Amino acid sequence: MKHELEHRRRHRLPARLFWRVYLNGLLLLLLVALAVFAVGAALGRPGMAHNPGRFVEYAAMRVGDLRADPERLSRELERVREAFGSEATVYQAGAPLASNVDPPLTPLSAGDEARLAGGAFLVSHRHLTFAARVEGDPPAYVLLKGSLPSPSLLRGASLLGAVLLALAIASIPLARAISAPLERLGRAVRAFGAGDLSARARLCASGEVGEVAEAFDQMAERIQALLRSEKELLANVSHELRTPLARIRVALDLASEGDLERSRRFLAEIETDLEELNQLVDDVLTAARLDLAAGRDSGAELPLRREQIDGRDFVLRAAERFRAAHPERELDLAVDAELPELDADPALLRRVLDNLLDNARKYSDDGTSITLAARREAGVLSVEVGDHGIGLDEADLARLFTPFFRSDRSRARGTGGVGLGLALARRVVEAHGGRIAVESASGKGTRVRFSVPAAAAS
C-alpha cells in the first residue's frame, strides 16, 4: 500500500507542474482582459449607441430643419442609410413626406401618435424601431429602424472572449514545452535516487533547464564511475590477496609435512608478496588522507612533512633505486647540472617518481630504453619520464588519473596493481602546488611530466 501511494504521488507531480504553468498563463490572460475592460471604461464616452433616444431626437430636429425642402430631406435620409444602415421615414399630416426605403415604414397608430408628446420612444422591440415628434406645423414625426450608429458593447466583449479562448488553447503547447523537460529531468533524478545508476535525463534543451539536465548527467556519470571503480578495487585487492594467501597455505602444508627446504623457498616469495600488499595498503590510505585534506569543509590539513630537498640528488637517487631493482633495463638520464631545491615531503615525492619509472618499465618491452629527464624551469623543477612501450589510446588517456582505473586489465603479476599509482601521483604533486600531465599514443609510448615549485630563497 505504501509503495502504491508513493507511485501515485510521483506520477501526480508532473501533472501538477503542467497545471501550475497552464493555470498561471490563464490567470495572466484573465488579468489582461480585466485591464482591457478597465481601460475601456475609463477612456470611453457615452455615445449614441448607449442612448438611442437622443439619436432619434437629433434626427427629428434635422428633419424639422429640412422638411420645407423635401428633396434635401430625402438626400439626408439616404446619407443616414449609407452611414448607419438605418431605415427612416418622415410622416406629415398622416402621409409620408420623405423616406429612404420603399415601401415606407409602417406609420404609427393613433395611440402611438399620442405618445409622441412625451418624447422619443421605442415603437417595436422586435424590429428595433424608434419614433420622435418633429417640431412645427403641420404635425410630423420620424421613424428610425435598424442599426445604431456604433457597435454594441456585447459585440466587443464577444470578440475579446473569442481572442482569449484562442490564446488559452494555443498556450497548451507552450505550457507543455515548459513542463515536459522538467518532468523528464524529475523522472531521471527519482530513478537515479532509487538506485538506477544508468538513469540519465539526456535533454537536448537550451537555457537553464538544459544546463541543469547536463550537469545532472555529468554528475551521474561521475558517481557511476566512482562506484564502478570501488567494485574494481574490491576485485583487484581480492586478486592481489589470493596469491600470497595461497603460498602461505602451501608453505604451512609443506612445513607440517616436514619439507622445510621447500617451505623456506615459499617463505621468501611470501615476503615479497607481503611487501607489495603493504605498499598497496599504504597507497590506499595515503590517497584517502589526500582526498580528505582536499575537501575544503573537512578542516583537515595537507599531510605533508616538508623538508629541504636537493633537486638533483632527488632525481639521481631515484635513478639509482631503479637500476638496482632492475639492472636489466636501460635508463637514459638527461639531468641538468644545477637543479633547484624543493620544500617538499621527500617520502611522497619519491613515491611519485618511483611509480612513474616502474610504470615505464611495466608497459614497455625489455629491449627498449626508459628516459628520465630533469631541468630547471621558471621557478619549478620539471621532471619527465618516457618510454617506448604500448602507449595509451585516447579513451584510456582521458581516465588515466581516475582512482582504481587500470589501462591494462589483464591482472598479470608483471603489470599488477589496483590503479592507484597515477591517481596518487597526481594528488601528491597537486598537494605540493605542482602540475602533472601525460602525452601518449597507442603503440608509440608514453611521456609523463610533472613539476613542483622550487623552494623560496632564504
C-alpha positions as a Markdown table, in Angstrom:
| # | Residue | x | y | z |
|---|---|---|---|---|
| 1 | Met | 0.0 | 0.0 | 0.0 |
| 2 | Lys | 2.8 | 2.4 | 0.9 |
| 3 | His | 4.6 | 1.7 | -2.4 |
| 4 | Glu | 1.3 | 2.2 | -4.3 |
| 5 | Leu | 0.8 | 5.6 | -2.7 |
| 6 | Glu | 4.4 | 6.6 | -3.4 |
| 7 | His | 3.9 | 5.6 | -7.0 |
| 8 | Arg | 0.8 | 7.7 | -7.3 |
| 9 | Arg | 2.5 | 10.7 | -5.6 |
| 10 | Arg | 5.4 | 10.6 | -8.1 |
| 11 | His | 3.1 | 10.5 | -11.1 |
| 12 | Arg | 1.0 | 13.3 | -9.8 |
| 13 | Leu | 4.0 | 15.7 | -9.6 |
| 14 | Pro | 4.4 | 16.2 | -13.4 |
| 15 | Ala | 0.7 | 16.7 | -13.9 |
| 16 | Arg | 0.7 | 19.3 | -11.1 |
| 17 | Leu | 3.6 | 21.1 | -12.6 |
| 18 | Phe | 1.8 | 21.2 | -16.0 |
| 19 | Trp | -1.4 | 22.6 | -14.5 |
| 20 | Arg | 0.5 | 25.2 | -12.4 |
| 21 | Val | 2.2 | 26.5 | -15.6 |
| 22 | Tyr | -1.0 | 26.4 | -17.6 |
| 23 | Leu | -3.3 | 28.0 | -14.9 |
| 24 | Asn | -0.7 | 30.7 | -14.4 |
| 25 | Gly | -1.0 | 31.5 | -18.1 |
| 26 | Leu | -4.8 | 31.6 | -17.9 |
| 27 | Leu | -4.6 | 33.9 | -14.9 |
| 28 | Leu | -2.4 | 36.3 | -16.9 |
| 29 | Leu | -5.0 | 36.2 | -19.8 |
| 30 | Leu | -7.8 | 37.0 | -17.3 |
| 31 | Leu | -5.8 | 39.9 | -15.9 |
| 32 | Val | -5.2 | 41.2 | -19.4 |
| 33 | Ala | -9.0 | 41.0 | -20.1 |
| 34 | Leu | -9.8 | 42.9 | -16.9 |
| 35 | Ala | -7.3 | 45.5 | -17.8 |
| 36 | Val | -8.7 | 46.0 | -21.3 |
| 37 | Phe | -12.2 | 46.4 | -19.8 |
| 38 | Ala | -11.0 | 48.8 | -17.2 |
| 39 | Val | -9.2 | 51.0 | -19.7 |
| 40 | Gly | -12.2 | 50.9 | -22.0 |
| 41 | Ala | -14.4 | 52.0 | -19.1 |
| 42 | Ala | -12.0 | 54.8 | -18.1 |
| 43 | Leu | -11.5 | 56.2 | -21.6 |
| 44 | Gly | -14.9 | 55.5 | -23.0 |
| 45 | Arg | -17.5 | 58.3 | -23.6 |
| 46 | Pro | -21.3 | 57.7 | -23.7 |
| 47 | Gly | -22.2 | 57.7 | -27.4 |
| 48 | Met | -25.4 | 57.3 | -29.4 |
| 49 | Ala | -25.2 | 53.5 | -29.0 |
| 50 | His | -25.7 | 54.0 | -25.3 |
| 51 | Asn | -28.6 | 56.5 | -25.7 |
| 52 | Pro | -30.6 | 55.7 | -28.9 |
| 53 | Gly | -33.4 | 58.0 | -27.9 |
| 54 | Arg | -31.1 | 61.0 | -28.1 |
| 55 | Phe | -30.0 | 60.0 | -31.6 |
| 56 | Val | -33.7 | 59.7 | -32.8 |
| 57 | Glu | -34.4 | 63.2 | -31.2 |
| 58 | Tyr | -31.4 | 64.6 | -33.1 |
| 59 | Ala | -32.7 | 63.0 | -36.3 |
| 60 | Ala | -36.2 | 64.7 | -35.6 |
| 61 | Met | -34.5 | 68.0 | -35.2 |
| 62 | Arg | -32.7 | 67.7 | -38.5 |
| 63 | Val | -36.0 | 66.7 | -40.2 |
| 64 | Gly | -37.6 | 69.8 | -38.7 |
| 65 | Asp | -34.9 | 72.0 | -40.3 |
| 66 | Leu | -35.2 | 70.3 | -43.7 |
| 67 | Arg | -38.9 | 69.4 | -44.1 |
| 68 | Ala | -39.6 | 72.6 | -46.0 |
| 69 | Asp | -37.3 | 71.2 | -48.7 |
| 70 | Pro | -38.4 | 67.5 | -49.3 |
| 71 | Glu | -35.6 | 66.9 | -51.9 |
| 72 | Arg | -32.8 | 67.9 | -49.4 |
| 73 | Leu | -34.6 | 65.9 | -46.7 |
| 74 | Ser | -34.6 | 62.8 | -48.9 |
| 75 | Arg | -30.8 | 63.2 | -49.5 |
| 76 | Glu | -30.2 | 63.5 | -45.8 |
| 77 | Leu | -32.2 | 60.3 | -45.1 |
| 78 | Glu | -30.1 | 58.5 | -47.8 |
| 79 | Arg | -26.9 | 59.5 | -46.0 |
| 80 | Val | -28.3 | 58.1 | -42.8 |
| 81 | Arg | -29.0 | 54.8 | -44.5 |
| 82 | Glu | -25.5 | 54.7 | -46.1 |
| 83 | Ala | -23.7 | 55.7 | -42.9 |
| 84 | Phe | -25.6 | 53.7 | -40.3 |
| 85 | Gly | -27.6 | 51.2 | -42.3 |
| 86 | Ser | -30.8 | 52.6 | -40.7 |
| 87 | Glu | -34.2 | 52.8 | -42.5 |
| 88 | Ala | -36.1 | 56.1 | -42.0 |
| 89 | Thr | -39.4 | 57.6 | -42.9 |
| 90 | Val | -40.9 | 61.0 | -42.2 |
| 91 | Tyr | -44.7 | 61.3 | -41.8 |
| 92 | Gln | -46.5 | 64.7 | -42.0 |
| 93 | Ala | -50.3 | 65.0 | -41.6 |
| 94 | Gly | -50.7 | 61.3 | -41.8 |
| 95 | Ala | -48.8 | 60.9 | -45.2 |
| 96 | Pro | -45.2 | 60.0 | -45.9 |
| 97 | Leu | -43.1 | 63.2 | -46.6 |
| 98 | Ala | -39.7 | 61.5 | -47.3 |
| 99 | Ser | -38.3 | 58.0 | -46.9 |
| 100 | Asn | -35.1 | 56.1 | -47.7 |
| 101 | Val | -36.9 | 52.8 | -48.0 |
| 102 | Asp | -39.6 | 51.6 | -50.4 |
| 103 | Pro | -42.3 | 51.0 | -49.2 |
| 104 | Pro | -42.1 | 53.5 | -46.3 |
| 105 | Leu | -42.1 | 52.3 | -42.7 |
| 106 | Thr | -45.5 | 51.5 | -41.2 |
| 107 | Pro | -47.0 | 54.7 | -39.8 |
| 108 | Leu | -47.9 | 55.0 | -36.1 |
| 109 | Ser | -51.2 | 54.1 | -34.8 |
| 110 | Ala | -53.4 | 56.8 | -33.2 |
| 111 | Gly | -52.4 | 55.7 | -29.7 |
| 112 | Asp | -48.6 | 55.8 | -30.6 |
| 113 | Glu | -49.0 | 59.3 | -32.1 |
| 114 | Ala | -50.4 | 60.5 | -28.8 |
| 115 | Arg | -47.2 | 59.2 | -27.1 |
| 116 | Leu | -45.1 | 61.5 | -29.2 |
| 117 | Ala | -45.8 | 64.4 | -26.9 |
| 118 | Gly | -43.7 | 62.6 | -24.2 |
| 119 | Gly | -40.6 | 62.4 | -26.4 |
| 120 | Ala | -38.9 | 59.7 | -28.4 |
| 121 | Phe | -39.8 | 56.1 | -27.6 |
| 122 | Leu | -39.3 | 52.6 | -28.8 |
| 123 | Val | -42.1 | 51.5 | -31.1 |
| 124 | Ser | -41.1 | 47.9 | -31.7 |
| 125 | His | -38.6 | 45.8 | -29.8 |
| 126 | Arg | -38.8 | 43.1 | -32.4 |
| 127 | His | -37.8 | 45.4 | -35.3 |
| 128 | Leu | -35.9 | 47.9 | -33.2 |
| 129 | Thr | -38.0 | 50.9 | -34.4 |
| 130 | Phe | -37.9 | 54.3 | -32.7 |
| 131 | Ala | -40.2 | 57.3 | -33.2 |
| 132 | Ala | -39.8 | 61.0 | -32.4 |
| 133 | Arg | -42.0 | 64.1 | -32.9 |
| 134 | Val | -40.9 | 66.8 | -35.4 |
| 135 | Glu | -41.4 | 70.3 | -34.1 |
| 136 | Gly | -43.5 | 72.7 | -36.2 |
| 137 | Asp | -46.7 | 72.7 | -38.2 |
| 138 | Pro | -48.3 | 70.8 | -39.6 |
| 139 | Pro | -47.7 | 67.9 | -37.1 |
| 140 | Ala | -45.0 | 65.4 | -38.3 |
| 141 | Tyr | -42.8 | 62.6 | -36.8 |
| 142 | Val | -39.8 | 60.5 | -37.9 |
| 143 | Leu | -39.4 | 56.7 | -37.7 |
| 144 | Leu | -35.9 | 55.0 | -37.5 |
| 145 | Lys | -35.4 | 51.3 | -37.8 |
| 146 | Gly | -32.3 | 49.0 | -37.8 |
| 147 | Ser | -28.6 | 49.5 | -36.8 |
| 148 | Leu | -27.5 | 52.2 | -34.4 |
| 149 | Pro | -24.5 | 54.4 | -35.2 |
| 150 | Ser | -21.8 | 52.5 | -33.0 |
| 151 | Pro | -21.1 | 48.8 | -32.2 |
| 152 | Ser | -22.5 | 47.4 | -29.1 |
| 153 | Leu | -20.5 | 46.5 | -26.0 |
| 154 | Leu | -21.7 | 42.9 | -26.3 |
| 155 | Arg | -20.1 | 42.5 | -29.7 |
| 156 | Gly | -16.8 | 43.8 | -28.4 |
| 157 | Ala | -17.0 | 41.6 | -25.4 |
| 158 | Ser | -17.7 | 38.6 | -27.6 |
| 159 | Leu | -14.7 | 39.4 | -29.8 |
| 160 | Leu | -12.4 | 39.7 | -26.8 |
| 161 | Gly | -13.7 | 36.5 | -25.4 |
| 162 | Ala | -13.0 | 34.7 | -28.6 |
| 163 | Val | -9.5 | 36.0 | -28.7 |
| 164 | Leu | -8.9 | 34.9 | -25.1 |
| 165 | Leu | -10.3 | 31.5 | -25.8 |
| 166 | Ala | -7.9 | 31.1 | -28.8 |
| 167 | Leu | -5.0 | 32.2 | -26.6 |
| 168 | Ala | -5.9 | 29.7 | -23.9 |
| 169 | Ile | -6.0 | 26.9 | -26.4 |
| 170 | Ala | -2.8 | 28.0 | -28.1 |
| 171 | Ser | -0.9 | 28.2 | -24.7 |
| 172 | Ile | -1.3 | 24.4 | -24.0 |
| 173 | Pro | 1.7 | 23.5 | -26.2 |
| 174 | Leu | 3.7 | 26.3 | -24.6 |
| 175 | Ala | 2.9 | 25.1 | -21.1 |
| 176 | Arg | 3.8 | 21.5 | -22.2 |
| 177 | Ala | 7.1 | 22.7 | -23.7 |
| 178 | Ile | 8.0 | 24.3 | -20.4 |
| 179 | Ser | 6.9 | 21.5 | -18.1 |
| 180 | Ala | 8.0 | 18.4 | -20.3 |
| 181 | Pro | 11.8 | 18.9 | -19.8 |
| 182 | Leu | 11.3 | 19.4 | -16.1 |
| 183 | Glu | 9.2 | 16.3 | -15.9 |
| 184 | Arg | 11.8 | 14.3 | -17.8 |
| 185 | Leu | 14.6 | 15.6 | -15.5 |
| 186 | Gly | 12.5 | 14.8 | -12.4 |
| 187 | Arg | 11.9 | 11.2 | -13.6 |
| 188 | Ala | 15.6 | 10.7 | -14.2 |
| 189 | Val | 16.5 | 12.1 | -10.7 |
| 190 | Arg | 14.0 | 9.9 | -9.0 |
| 191 | Ala | 15.1 | 6.9 | -10.9 |
| 192 | Phe | 18.8 | 7.6 | -10.0 |
| 193 | Gly | 17.9 | 8.2 | -6.4 |
| 194 | Ala | 16.0 | 4.8 | -6.3 |
| 195 | Gly | 19.2 | 3.0 | -7.4 |
| 196 | Asp | 19.0 | 3.0 | -11.2 |
| 197 | Leu | 22.6 | 4.3 | -11.8 |
| 198 | Ser | 22.0 | 4.2 | -15.6 |
| 199 | Ala | 19.2 | 6.8 | -15.4 |
| 200 | Arg | 20.0 | 10.0 | -17.4 |
| 201 | Ala | 17.9 | 13.0 | -18.5 |
| 202 | Arg | 19.6 | 13.3 | -21.9 |
| 203 | Leu | 17.8 | 16.6 | -22.7 |
| 204 | Cys | 18.7 | 18.4 | -25.9 |
| 205 | Ala | 17.3 | 21.7 | -24.5 |
| 206 | Ser | 18.7 | 25.1 | -24.4 |
| 207 | Gly | 18.7 | 27.6 | -21.5 |
| 208 | Glu | 18.8 | 26.9 | -17.8 |
| 209 | Val | 16.8 | 23.7 | -17.8 |
| 210 | Gly | 19.2 | 22.2 | -20.4 |
| 211 | Glu | 22.2 | 23.2 | -18.3 |
| 212 | Val | 20.8 | 21.7 | -15.2 |
| 213 | Ala | 20.0 | 18.4 | -17.1 |
| 214 | Glu | 23.5 | 18.3 | -18.5 |
| 215 | Ala | 25.0 | 18.9 | -15.0 |
| 216 | Phe | 22.9 | 16.1 | -13.6 |
| 217 | Asp | 24.0 | 13.7 | -16.4 |
| 218 | Gln | 27.7 | 14.6 | -15.7 |
| 219 | Met | 27.2 | 14.1 | -12.0 |
| 220 | Ala | 25.5 | 10.8 | -12.6 |
| 221 | Glu | 28.4 | 9.6 | -14.8 |
| 222 | Arg | 30.9 | 10.5 | -12.2 |
| 223 | Ile | 29.1 | 8.8 | -9.4 |
| 224 | Gln | 28.5 | 5.7 | -11.5 |
| 225 | Ala | 32.2 | 5.6 | -12.5 |
| 226 | Leu | 33.2 | 6.1 | -8.8 |
| 227 | Leu | 31.0 | 3.2 | -7.7 |
| 228 | Arg | 32.3 | 1.0 | -10.6 |
| 229 | Ser | 35.9 | 1.9 | -9.5 |
| 230 | Glu | 35.2 | 0.9 | -6.0 |
| 231 | Lys | 33.9 | -2.5 | -7.2 |
| 232 | Glu | 37.0 | -2.9 | -9.3 |
| 233 | Leu | 39.1 | -2.0 | -6.2 |
| 234 | Leu | 37.5 | -4.9 | -4.3 |
| 235 | Ala | 38.1 | -7.3 | -7.2 |
| 236 | Asn | 41.7 | -6.2 | -7.6 |
| 237 | Val | 42.5 | -6.3 | -3.9 |
| 238 | Ser | 40.9 | -9.8 | -3.7 |
| 239 | His | 43.1 | -10.9 | -6.7 |
| 240 | Glu | 46.2 | -9.5 | -5.0 |
| 241 | Leu | 45.4 | -11.3 | -1.8 |
| 242 | Arg | 44.8 | -14.6 | -3.4 |
| 243 | Thr | 48.4 | -15.3 | -4.4 |
| 244 | Pro | 50.1 | -14.7 | -1.0 |
| 245 | Leu | 47.4 | -16.5 | 0.8 |
| 246 | Ala | 47.7 | -19.5 | -1.4 |
| 247 | Arg | 51.5 | -19.5 | -0.9 |
| 248 | Ile | 51.1 | -19.2 | 2.8 |
| 249 | Arg | 48.8 | -22.2 | 2.8 |
| 250 | Val | 51.2 | -24.3 | 0.7 |
| 251 | Ala | 54.1 | -23.3 | 3.0 |
| 252 | Leu | 52.2 | -24.3 | 6.0 |
| 253 | Asp | 51.3 | -27.6 | 4.4 |
| 254 | Leu | 54.9 | -28.3 | 3.5 |
| 255 | Ala | 56.1 | -27.4 | 6.9 |
| 256 | Ser | 53.6 | -29.7 | 8.5 |
| 257 | Glu | 54.9 | -32.5 | 6.2 |
| 258 | Gly | 58.5 | -31.8 | 7.3 |
| 259 | Asp | 59.7 | -30.4 | 3.9 |
| 260 | Leu | 61.5 | -27.4 | 5.4 |
| 261 | Glu | 63.6 | -26.6 | 2.4 |
| 262 | Arg | 60.7 | -26.0 | 0.1 |
| 263 | Ser | 58.9 | -24.1 | 2.8 |
| 264 | Arg | 61.8 | -21.7 | 3.0 |
| 265 | Arg | 61.6 | -21.0 | -0.7 |
| 266 | Phe | 57.9 | -20.2 | -0.4 |
| 267 | Leu | 58.5 | -18.0 | 2.6 |
| 268 | Ala | 60.9 | -15.9 | 0.5 |
| 269 | Glu | 58.2 | -15.4 | -2.1 |
| 270 | Ile | 55.6 | -14.7 | 0.6 |
| 271 | Glu | 57.8 | -11.9 | 2.0 |
| 272 | Thr | 57.9 | -10.3 | -1.5 |
| 273 | Asp | 54.1 | -10.6 | -1.8 |
| 274 | Leu | 53.6 | -9.1 | 1.7 |
| 275 | Glu | 55.8 | -6.1 | 0.8 |
| 276 | Glu | 53.6 | -5.5 | -2.3 |
| 277 | Leu | 50.5 | -5.8 | -0.2 |
| 278 | Asn | 51.9 | -3.4 | 2.4 |
| 279 | Gln | 52.6 | -0.9 | -0.4 |
| 280 | Leu | 49.1 | -1.4 | -1.7 |
| 281 | Val | 47.5 | -0.6 | 1.7 |
| 282 | Asp | 49.9 | 2.4 | 2.2 |
| 283 | Asp | 48.8 | 3.7 | -1.2 |
| 284 | Val | 45.1 | 3.4 | -0.4 |
| 285 | Leu | 45.5 | 5.1 | 3.0 |
| 286 | Thr | 47.6 | 7.9 | 1.5 |
| 287 | Ala | 45.1 | 8.5 | -1.2 |
| 288 | Ala | 42.3 | 8.6 | 1.4 |
| 289 | Arg | 44.2 | 11.2 | 3.5 |
| 290 | Leu | 44.9 | 13.4 | 0.5 |
| 291 | Asp | 41.3 | 13.2 | -0.6 |
| 292 | Leu | 40.2 | 14.2 | 2.9 |
| 293 | Ala | 42.6 | 17.1 | 3.0 |
| 294 | Ala | 41.4 | 18.3 | -0.4 |
| 295 | Gly | 37.9 | 18.8 | 0.9 |
| 296 | Arg | 37.6 | 22.5 | 1.8 |
| 297 | Asp | 35.0 | 21.8 | 4.5 |
| 298 | Ser | 36.8 | 19.0 | 6.2 |
| 299 | Gly | 39.1 | 21.1 | 8.2 |
| 300 | Ala | 42.0 | 18.7 | 7.6 |
| 301 | Glu | 45.5 | 19.9 | 6.8 |
| 302 | Leu | 47.6 | 18.5 | 3.9 |
| 303 | Pro | 49.5 | 15.5 | 5.3 |
| 304 | Leu | 52.9 | 16.8 | 4.1 |
| 305 | Arg | 56.1 | 16.5 | 6.1 |
| 306 | Arg | 58.1 | 19.2 | 4.3 |
| 307 | Glu | 61.9 | 19.3 | 4.2 |
| 308 | Gln | 64.5 | 21.0 | 2.1 |
| 309 | Ile | 65.4 | 18.6 | -0.7 |
| 310 | Asp | 68.2 | 18.9 | -3.2 |
| 311 | Gly | 66.5 | 18.6 | -6.6 |
| 312 | Arg | 69.4 | 16.9 | -8.4 |
| 313 | Asp | 70.1 | 14.5 | -5.5 |
| 314 | Phe | 66.3 | 13.6 | -5.5 |
| 315 | Val | 66.3 | 12.7 | -9.2 |
| 316 | Leu | 69.7 | 10.8 | -9.2 |
| 317 | Arg | 68.7 | 8.7 | -6.2 |
| 318 | Ala | 65.5 | 7.6 | -7.9 |
| 319 | Ala | 67.6 | 6.5 | -10.9 |
| 320 | Glu | 69.9 | 4.5 | -8.6 |
| 321 | Arg | 67.0 | 2.8 | -7.0 |
| 322 | Phe | 65.5 | 1.9 | -10.4 |
| 323 | Arg | 68.8 | 0.5 | -11.7 |
| 324 | Ala | 69.4 | -1.5 | -8.5 |
| 325 | Ala | 66.0 | -3.1 | -8.7 |
| 326 | His | 66.0 | -3.6 | -12.5 |
| 327 | Pro | 69.6 | -3.9 | -13.7 |
| 328 | Glu | 68.4 | -5.5 | -17.0 |
| 329 | Arg | 66.6 | -2.3 | -18.1 |
| 330 | Glu | 68.4 | 0.6 | -19.7 |
| 331 | Leu | 67.8 | 4.0 | -18.1 |
| 332 | Asp | 68.9 | 7.1 | -20.1 |
| 333 | Leu | 69.5 | 10.2 | -17.9 |
| 334 | Ala | 69.2 | 13.8 | -19.0 |
| 335 | Val | 69.7 | 15.8 | -15.8 |
| 336 | Asp | 70.8 | 19.4 | -15.7 |
| 337 | Ala | 74.0 | 20.1 | -13.6 |
| 338 | Glu | 72.1 | 22.5 | -11.4 |
| 339 | Leu | 68.6 | 21.9 | -10.2 |
| 340 | Pro | 66.6 | 23.9 | -7.6 |
| 341 | Glu | 66.0 | 22.9 | -4.0 |
| 342 | Leu | 62.5 | 21.9 | -3.1 |
| 343 | Asp | 60.4 | 22.4 | 0.0 |
| 344 | Ala | 58.5 | 19.1 | -0.1 |
| 345 | Asp | 57.6 | 15.8 | 1.5 |
| 346 | Pro | 60.5 | 13.5 | 0.4 |
| 347 | Ala | 58.7 | 10.2 | 1.0 |
| 348 | Leu | 55.6 | 11.2 | -1.0 |
| 349 | Leu | 57.6 | 12.9 | -3.8 |
| 350 | Arg | 59.9 | 9.9 | -4.0 |
| 351 | Arg | 56.9 | 7.6 | -4.4 |
| 352 | Val | 55.7 | 9.7 | -7.3 |
| 353 | Leu | 58.9 | 9.3 | -9.3 |
| 354 | Asp | 59.4 | 5.7 | -8.4 |
| 355 | Asn | 55.9 | 4.9 | -9.5 |
| 356 | Leu | 56.4 | 6.7 | -12.9 |
| 357 | Leu | 59.7 | 4.8 | -13.5 |
| 358 | Asp | 58.1 | 1.5 | -12.6 |
| 359 | Asn | 55.1 | 2.1 | -14.9 |
| 360 | Ala | 57.5 | 2.9 | -17.7 |
| 361 | Arg | 59.2 | -0.5 | -17.1 |
| 362 | Lys | 55.9 | -2.5 | -16.9 |
| 363 | Tyr | 54.4 | -1.1 | -20.0 |
| 364 | Ser | 57.4 | -1.3 | -22.3 |
| 365 | Asp | 59.5 | -4.2 | -23.7 |
| 366 | Asp | 62.7 | -5.3 | -22.1 |
| 367 | Gly | 64.8 | -4.3 | -25.1 |
| 368 | Thr | 63.7 | -0.7 | -25.1 |
| 369 | Ser | 65.1 | 2.1 | -23.0 |
| 370 | Ile | 63.5 | 4.4 | -20.5 |
| 371 | Thr | 64.3 | 8.1 | -20.2 |
| 372 | Leu | 64.5 | 10.2 | -17.1 |
| 373 | Ala | 65.0 | 14.0 | -17.6 |
| 374 | Ala | 65.0 | 16.8 | -15.1 |
| 375 | Arg | 65.6 | 20.6 | -15.6 |
| 376 | Arg | 65.0 | 23.9 | -14.0 |
| 377 | Glu | 62.2 | 26.0 | -15.4 |
| 378 | Ala | 60.7 | 29.3 | -14.3 |
| 379 | Gly | 60.6 | 28.7 | -10.6 |
| 380 | Val | 59.9 | 25.0 | -10.7 |
| 381 | Leu | 61.7 | 21.6 | -11.0 |
| 382 | Ser | 60.4 | 19.8 | -14.1 |
| 383 | Val | 60.8 | 16.0 | -14.3 |
| 384 | Glu | 59.9 | 13.8 | -17.3 |
| 385 | Val | 59.7 | 10.0 | -17.6 |
| 386 | Gly | 59.3 | 8.5 | -21.0 |
| 387 | Asp | 59.2 | 5.0 | -22.6 |
| 388 | His | 58.7 | 3.4 | -26.0 |
| 389 | Gly | 56.1 | 0.9 | -24.9 |
| 390 | Ile | 52.5 | 0.1 | -25.7 |
| 391 | Gly | 51.2 | 3.6 | -25.1 |
| 392 | Leu | 47.6 | 4.6 | -24.4 |
| 393 | Asp | 44.6 | 5.1 | -26.6 |
| 394 | Glu | 42.6 | 8.4 | -26.3 |
| 395 | Ala | 39.8 | 6.8 | -24.2 |
| 396 | Asp | 42.2 | 5.5 | -21.6 |
| 397 | Leu | 44.2 | 8.7 | -21.6 |
| 398 | Ala | 41.1 | 10.7 | -20.5 |
| 399 | Arg | 40.7 | 8.4 | -17.5 |
| 400 | Leu | 44.3 | 7.8 | -16.6 |
| 401 | Phe | 44.2 | 9.8 | -13.3 |
| 402 | Thr | 40.9 | 8.3 | -12.2 |
| 403 | Pro | 41.3 | 6.2 | -9.0 |
| 404 | Phe | 41.3 | 2.4 | -9.5 |
| 405 | Phe | 41.5 | 2.8 | -13.3 |
| 406 | Arg | 43.8 | 0.3 | -15.0 |
| 407 | Ser | 44.6 | 0.6 | -18.7 |
| 408 | Asp | 45.9 | -3.0 | -18.7 |
| 409 | Arg | 43.1 | -5.2 | -17.2 |
| 410 | Ser | 44.9 | -8.5 | -17.7 |
| 411 | Arg | 45.8 | -8.6 | -13.9 |
| 412 | Ala | 49.2 | -10.2 | -14.8 |
| 413 | Arg | 51.7 | -10.1 | -12.0 |
| 414 | Gly | 54.1 | -8.1 | -14.1 |
| 415 | Thr | 51.6 | -5.3 | -14.6 |
| 416 | Gly | 49.7 | -5.7 | -11.4 |
| 417 | Gly | 48.2 | -3.1 | -9.2 |
| 418 | Val | 44.8 | -1.6 | -8.5 |
| 419 | Gly | 45.1 | 1.6 | -10.5 |
| 420 | Leu | 46.0 | 3.9 | -7.7 |
| 421 | Gly | 49.6 | 4.8 | -8.7 |
| 422 | Leu | 48.9 | 7.7 | -11.1 |
| 423 | Ala | 45.9 | 8.9 | -9.2 |
| 424 | Leu | 48.1 | 9.1 | -6.1 |
| 425 | Ala | 50.9 | 10.8 | -8.0 |
| 426 | Arg | 48.5 | 13.5 | -9.2 |
| 427 | Arg | 47.3 | 14.1 | -5.7 |
| 428 | Val | 50.8 | 14.3 | -4.3 |
| 429 | Val | 52.0 | 16.7 | -7.0 |
| 430 | Glu | 49.0 | 19.0 | -6.7 |
| 431 | Ala | 49.3 | 18.9 | -2.9 |
| 432 | His | 52.8 | 20.4 | -3.4 |
| 433 | Gly | 51.3 | 23.1 | -5.7 |
| 434 | Gly | 52.6 | 21.5 | -8.9 |
| 435 | Arg | 51.1 | 20.0 | -12.1 |
| 436 | Ile | 51.3 | 16.7 | -13.9 |
| 437 | Ala | 50.4 | 15.8 | -17.5 |
| 438 | Val | 50.7 | 12.8 | -19.8 |
| 439 | Glu | 51.3 | 12.5 | -23.5 |
| 440 | Ser | 50.8 | 9.2 | -25.1 |
| 441 | Ala | 49.6 | 7.4 | -28.3 |
| 442 | Ser | 48.8 | 3.8 | -28.8 |
| 443 | Gly | 51.9 | 1.8 | -29.9 |
| 444 | Lys | 54.2 | 4.9 | -29.6 |
| 445 | Gly | 55.0 | 5.1 | -25.9 |
| 446 | Thr | 54.1 | 7.4 | -23.1 |
| 447 | Arg | 55.7 | 10.5 | -21.6 |
| 448 | Val | 54.7 | 11.7 | -18.1 |
| 449 | Arg | 55.8 | 15.2 | -17.0 |
| 450 | Phe | 55.4 | 16.8 | -13.6 |
| 451 | Ser | 56.6 | 20.0 | -12.0 |
| 452 | Val | 56.8 | 21.2 | -8.4 |
| 453 | Pro | 57.7 | 24.7 | -7.2 |
| 454 | Ala | 61.2 | 25.4 | -6.1 |
| 455 | Ala | 61.9 | 26.4 | -2.5 |
| 456 | Ala | 61.7 | 30.1 | -1.7 |
| 457 | Ala | 65.1 | 31.7 | -1.5 |
| 458 | Ser | 66.1 | 32.3 | 2.1 |
